[in-house]
Amino acid sequence: MKILLITPPYHTGVVESAGTWPTLAFGYIGAAAEEAGHEVEIYDAMALNHDLETIKREIEFRNPQVVGTTAYTSSYPAASSVLRAAKEVNPSIVTVIGGVHPTFCYEEVLSKDSLYTDYVVRGEGEETFPEL
C-alpha cells in the first residue's frame, strides 16, 4: 500500500521562529509501515510552507492510497484540512490522524470530521498504524 504522511501546515509566527523540523513520530511510523511491506513517503508541508492548494496537487501527483497526519490541539484545524484535501482529491483515499489531540479527543475528531477522517490512531502510532 502507498502511504503519504503529511505534516500539517500550522503557521503562527511563533512556531517558525524556532525553525521547522519533521515530526519524529513519522520516522517511527514510516519505518514500521515499511517493515510491514508498505511504501511510505513523508511530505513536510509545514517546512515547505505549502498551502492547501499545493498540498492537493502533491496528493494528486503522489497518488497515495492512504494519507496520514498528526495534530496537537493547536494544529488540529490544519491537520483536519489536510485530511479534507485528501478526500477532495480522491474520496477513496483512506485518511488517518494521530497525535496528542486525536488520542485524547477522538470522539470529537470522529464526530466533527467524520466525513474526512477514516481512522484515529491513539497512543503509539508505530504499533497501530501498520495494522490498519
ZIMO-V425560 format. One line per field, one symbol per residue. ss: DSSP state (H for helix, E for strand, - for the rest). psi: psi as a letter, one per 20 degrees, with the letter a starting at -180 (. if undefined). burial: # if it has 24 or more other ideal C-beta (glycine too) atoms within 12 Angstrom, else .. A space follows every 10 residues. Layout:
ss: ???
psi: ???
burial: ???
This chain:
ss: -EEEEEE--- ---HHHH--- ---HHHHHHH HHHHH---EE EEEE------ -HHHHHHHHH HH---EEEEE -----HHHHH HHHHHHHHH- ---EEEEE-H HHHH-HHHHH HH------EE ----HHHHHH H-
psi: qopopppqno pihgghhirq qqphhhgggg ghgghjjqpp qpomhghilq rhgggghggg ghlqhppqrq prghjggggh hghggghhgo iippppqaag ghgikhgggh ggkhhiohqp ppcohihggh i.
burial: #.######## .......... .##.##.### .##....#.# ######...# .#..##.##. .#.####### ##..###### #######.#. ..######## ###.##..#. ..#..##### #...##.### .#
